Amino acid sequence: MLVTFRCKAWNSIIMNRDVAVTLLKMAGHSGTVPSALLAGEIPPALASLEQGLAGAERVEQAKPPPPRNDKDADEPPPVGIRLRAFPLIQMLKAAADKHADVTWEEGASPI
């Protein structure tokens, strides 16, 4: 499943539900979909998310890389949580600057 994040200060973001819930929990939210962060809640949520990502990166770096074989030679390395979080971090920063709310719901927005 997908989750769509919306904010008047930023373009919509579509993210895998598992990743979205993980990031929301890192931000101190329950991870409930659908839900929202009001403008006043965003700065502490952003700080919590950054702190959670720093801890997750330490864990990712401590893990040995999975063994690769010839079949995996053309496969790119796995995408880390920090890279997956980048669009949401940008949205939260824009929302904090413009004092805008951020909402999210299940599904992808129509194009």
Backbone as JSON, one array per atom type, in Angstrom:
{
  "sequence": "MLVTFRCKAWNSIIMNRDVAVTLLKMAGHSGTVPSALLAGEIPPALASLEQGLAGAERVEQAKPPPPRNDKDADEPPPVGIRLRAFPLIQMLKAAADKHADVTWEEGASPI",
  "N": [[0.82, -1.19, 0.0], [0.28, 2.34, -0.44], [1.09, 5.61, 0.83], [-0.01, 8.91, 0.82], [1.36, 12.03, 1.32], [0.42, 15.33, 2.12], [0.66, 18.87, 1.77], [0.25, 22.37, 1.98], [2.47, 23.88, 1.54], [4.24, 22.44, 0.02], [4.87, 20.03, -2.6], [2.83, 17.1, -3.14], [3.67, 13.93, -1.69], [4.34, 10.58, -2.36], [4.59, 7.52, -0.76], [5.83, 4.31, 0.22], [3.82, 2.41, 2.4], [4.91, 1.04, 4.68], [7.42, 2.26, 5.04], [6.59, 4.91, 5.38], [5.08, 4.77, 7.79], [7.09, 3.93, 9.55], [8.78, 6.2, 9.48], [7.02, 8.15, 10.45], [6.63, 7.23, 13.05], [9.24, 7.53, 14.0], [9.24, 10.25, 14.08], [7.8, 10.75, 16.28], [5.1, 10.38, 16.14], [2.05, 8.44, 16.21], [1.85, 6.86, 14.01], [-0.46, 6.39, 12.72], [-2.64, 6.05, 9.97], [-5.18, 7.42, 8.15], [-3.93, 10.7, 9.09], [-2.57, 13.65, 10.72], [-0.16, 16.31, 11.09], [-0.2, 19.18, 12.89], [0.67, 22.61, 12.28], [2.12, 23.7, 14.49], [3.12, 21.42, 15.66], [5.06, 20.47, 14.04], [7.89, 21.39, 14.08], [9.02, 20.08, 16.52], [8.49, 17.43, 15.77], [10.01, 17.14, 13.46], [12.58, 17.43, 14.53], [12.64, 15.15, 16.17], [12.43, 13.17, 14.2], [14.83, 13.56, 12.77], [16.65, 12.86, 14.78], [15.9, 10.19, 15.23], [16.54, 9.13, 12.72], [19.3, 9.44, 12.71], [20.03, 7.57, 14.65], [19.08, 5.24, 13.41], [20.71, 5.18, 11.16], [23.19, 4.67, 12.33], [22.77, 2.06, 13.19], [22.3, 0.8, 10.71], [24.83, 1.15, 9.53], [26.39, -0.38, 11.19], [25.67, -2.95, 10.63], [26.83, -5.78, 8.86], [27.42, -5.82, 5.32], [25.14, -7.56, 3.14], [26.04, -10.74, 1.74], [27.2, -10.8, -1.61], [26.56, -12.14, -4.8], [27.35, -13.35, -8.14], [24.95, -12.98, -9.5], [23.92, -10.75, -8.29], [25.48, -8.68, -9.16], [24.71, -6.63, -10.94], [22.81, -5.33, -9.51], [21.69, -2.47, -7.74], [22.92, -1.04, -4.62], [21.09, -1.47, -1.5], [18.55, 0.95, -0.63], [19.01, 3.37, 1.79], [17.47, 4.36, 4.94], [17.65, 7.12, 5.46], [17.81, 8.31, 2.92], [15.33, 7.57, 1.91], [13.75, 9.05, 3.6], [14.23, 11.66, 2.87], [12.46, 13.25, 1.06], [10.22, 13.64, 2.75], [11.38, 14.99, 4.91], [12.1, 17.38, 3.63], [9.53, 18.33, 3.02], [8.48, 18.69, 5.61], [10.22, 20.67, 6.59], [9.59, 22.8, 4.86], [6.9, 23.11, 5.53], [7.16, 23.88, 8.21], [8.45, 26.34, 7.87], [6.46, 27.8, 6.55], [4.37, 27.66, 8.27], [2.42, 25.61, 7.95], [0.07, 22.9, 7.88], [0.55, 19.31, 7.8], [-0.78, 16.6, 6.16], [-1.78, 13.15, 5.79], [-2.74, 10.25, 3.98], [-4.08, 7.02, 3.1], [-3.26, 5.51, 0.0], [-2.66, 6.56, -3.41], [-2.43, 9.79, -4.85], [-4.5, 10.95, -7.5], [-3.29, 11.6, -10.78]],
  "CA": [[0.0, 0.0, 0.0], [0.96, 3.62, -0.52], [0.6, 6.71, 1.64], [0.22, 10.21, 0.2], [1.51, 13.16, 2.23], [0.02, 16.58, 1.48], [0.96, 20.09, 2.51], [0.1, 23.53, 1.1], [3.79, 24.48, 1.32], [5.11, 21.51, -0.71], [4.16, 19.08, -3.46], [2.46, 15.83, -2.52], [4.69, 12.88, -1.68], [3.79, 9.23, -2.26], [5.59, 6.69, -0.12], [5.42, 2.98, 0.66], [3.2, 2.51, 3.72], [5.82, 0.59, 5.74], [8.42, 3.31, 5.23], [5.89, 6.08, 5.91], [4.75, 4.52, 9.2], [8.37, 3.94, 10.28], [9.23, 7.59, 9.6], [6.09, 8.85, 11.34], [6.94, 6.81, 14.42], [10.49, 8.2, 14.36], [8.9, 11.65, 14.31], [7.03, 10.84, 17.52], [3.67, 10.2, 15.87], [1.61, 7.06, 16.42], [1.94, 6.12, 12.75], [-1.81, 6.19, 12.23], [-2.95, 6.52, 8.62], [-4.82, 8.8, 7.89], [-3.73, 11.57, 10.24], [-1.97, 14.93, 10.37], [0.64, 17.09, 12.03], [-0.54, 20.6, 12.81], [1.85, 23.45, 12.07], [2.89, 23.83, 15.72], [3.71, 20.13, 16.02], [6.06, 20.06, 13.04], [9.31, 21.51, 14.49], [9.49, 18.98, 17.37], [8.42, 16.17, 15.02], [11.17, 17.13, 12.57], [13.75, 17.16, 15.38], [12.57, 13.73, 16.56], [12.71, 12.38, 13.0], [16.27, 13.65, 12.52], [17.31, 12.08, 15.83], [15.63, 8.78, 14.93], [17.3, 8.74, 11.53], [20.7, 9.31, 13.1], [20.15, 6.27, 15.31], [18.88, 4.18, 12.41], [21.91, 5.13, 10.32], [24.24, 3.98, 13.08], [22.43, 0.63, 13.15], [22.54, 0.35, 9.33], [26.27, 1.11, 9.27], [26.99, -1.43, 12.02], [25.35, -4.25, 10.03], [27.69, -6.14, 7.73], [26.64, -5.88, 4.08], [24.79, -8.93, 2.76], [26.95, -11.3, 0.73], [26.75, -10.6, -2.98], [27.06, -13.13, -5.75], [27.4, -12.87, -9.52], [23.61, -12.56, -9.89], [23.68, -9.44, -7.7], [26.47, -7.73, -9.65], [24.05, -5.5, -11.59], [21.83, -4.76, -8.59], [22.2, -1.35, -6.94], [22.85, -1.32, -3.19], [19.8, -1.11, -0.92], [18.36, 2.36, -0.31], [18.97, 3.59, 3.23], [16.31, 5.06, 5.48], [17.84, 8.58, 5.34], [17.44, 8.69, 1.56], [13.87, 7.42, 1.8], [13.12, 10.1, 4.4], [14.57, 12.99, 2.36], [11.32, 14.06, 0.61], [9.39, 14.01, 3.9], [12.12, 16.02, 5.65], [11.95, 18.62, 2.88], [8.16, 18.78, 3.2], [8.32, 19.17, 6.98], [10.93, 21.94, 6.7], [8.78, 23.8, 4.16], [5.71, 23.31, 6.34], [7.56, 24.66, 9.39], [8.72, 27.71, 7.42], [5.22, 28.47, 6.12], [3.35, 27.39, 9.31], [1.38, 24.83, 7.29], [-0.17, 21.56, 8.38], [0.86, 18.19, 6.91], [-1.74, 15.51, 6.3], [-1.46, 11.97, 5.0], [-3.83, 9.27, 3.86], [-3.72, 5.84, 2.34], [-3.52, 5.56, -1.43], [-1.91, 7.52, -4.21], [-3.28, 10.83, -5.41], [-4.62, 10.84, -8.95], [-2.44, 12.56, -11.52]],
  "C": [[0.86, 1.25, 0.0], [0.31, 4.62, 0.42], [0.96, 7.99, 0.91], [0.26, 11.28, 1.28], [1.15, 14.42, 1.45], [0.31, 17.76, 2.4], [0.82, 21.25, 1.53], [1.45, 24.17, 0.76], [4.71, 23.62, 0.45], [4.26, 20.63, -1.6], [3.83, 17.82, -2.69], [3.59, 14.82, -2.67], [3.97, 11.54, -1.54], [4.9, 8.32, -1.77], [4.99, 5.32, 0.23], [4.91, 3.08, 2.1], [4.16, 2.12, 4.84], [6.86, 1.66, 6.06], [7.77, 4.53, 5.87], [5.6, 5.92, 7.4], [6.02, 4.53, 10.05], [8.83, 5.37, 10.51], [8.32, 8.39, 10.52], [6.35, 8.49, 12.8], [8.26, 7.44, 14.89], [10.24, 9.66, 14.72], [8.08, 11.83, 15.59], [5.54, 10.71, 17.34], [3.32, 8.73, 16.07], [1.78, 6.21, 15.16], [0.58, 5.83, 12.15], [-1.97, 6.8, 10.84], [-4.44, 6.36, 8.44], [-4.65, 9.58, 9.2], [-3.07, 12.86, 9.75], [-1.03, 15.4, 11.46], [0.23, 18.54, 11.82], [0.75, 21.4, 12.77], [2.72, 23.56, 13.32], [3.58, 22.56, 16.15], [4.89, 19.76, 15.13], [7.5, 20.25, 13.5], [9.78, 20.41, 15.45], [9.45, 17.62, 16.66], [9.63, 16.04, 14.09], [12.45, 16.84, 13.36], [13.79, 15.7, 15.8], [12.91, 12.83, 15.38], [14.21, 12.39, 12.71], [17.06, 12.81, 13.53], [17.11, 10.59, 15.58], [16.41, 8.28, 13.73], [18.78, 8.58, 11.85], [20.95, 7.98, 13.78], [20.01, 5.12, 14.34], [20.09, 4.05, 11.5], [23.06, 4.42, 11.03], [24.01, 2.47, 13.05], [22.71, 0.07, 11.76], [24.03, 0.2, 9.04], [26.95, 0.0, 10.06], [26.72, -2.82, 11.44], [26.34, -4.55, 8.92], [26.84, -6.21, 6.45], [26.31, -7.33, 3.74], [25.77, -9.45, 1.71], [26.36, -11.13, -0.67], [27.34, -11.71, -3.85], [26.99, -12.56, -7.16], [26.03, -12.37, -10.01], [23.33, -11.14, -9.43], [24.58, -8.35, -8.27], [25.84, -6.48, -10.26], [23.04, -4.8, -10.69], [22.43, -3.57, -7.84], [22.13, -1.71, -5.45], [21.49, -0.92, -2.64], [19.75, 0.39, -0.57], [18.21, 2.5, 1.2], [17.76, 4.42, 3.66], [16.44, 6.57, 5.34], [17.43, 9.05, 3.95], [15.93, 8.58, 1.35], [13.15, 8.55, 2.53], [13.29, 11.49, 3.8], [13.35, 13.8, 1.89], [10.43, 14.51, 1.78], [10.07, 15.09, 4.74], [11.97, 17.37, 4.95], [10.54, 19.19, 3.05], [7.97, 19.36, 4.6], [9.05, 20.5, 7.19], [10.13, 23.07, 6.03], [7.53, 24.13, 4.96], [6.02, 24.14, 7.59], [7.8, 26.11, 9.0], [7.45, 28.49, 7.11], [4.08, 28.3, 7.14], [2.14, 26.67, 8.71], [1.25, 23.46, 7.95], [0.28, 20.53, 7.33], [-0.15, 17.1, 7.2], [-1.27, 14.32, 5.47], [-2.64, 11.02, 5.05], [-3.34, 8.11, 3.01], [-4.09, 6.04, 0.88], [-2.68, 6.63, -2.11], [-2.87, 8.55, -4.78], [-3.35, 10.67, -6.92], [-3.79, 11.93, -9.63], [-3.3, 13.47, -12.35]]
}
